[in-house]
């Protein structure tokens, strides 16, 4: 049913790669990737690797985070996936406005969470405590999705 899952955040360097790697660990038979609404790119056009602080916190918590390259969300990318998981209500609205064909398959990664209005805040350039909190939210959200999708 949902064999291809795309995890989306703003820059595709903190939350969505963390979610991608967590879901890949939990759902190894699914095709999972990530993208950003405004993917962070170098001047040569290549996407940024995962944020160092996000990677460090994830790896301290036992998540393997291989080399990553941020990629821009596009209509073509949306067409390749059955389920799109975003971090915030605003991101879902943005995708629905820009890519109306994706509205029905776009949901919050935190849909099954009880806290934070089900949104997962952006930790970029914040304290290690914030990165840890965001990691825990992503980890809980991915575990809940894995139970629903397996």
Buried (B, 14 or more C-beta within 10 A) or exposed (E): EBEEBBBBBBBBBBBBBBBBBBBBBBBEEBEBBBBBBEBBBEEEEEBBBBBEBBBBBBEEBEBEBEEBBBBBBEEEBBEEBBBBBBBBEEBBEBBBEEBEEBEEBBBBBBEBBEEEEBBBBBBBEBEEEBBBBBBEBBBBBBEBBBEEBE
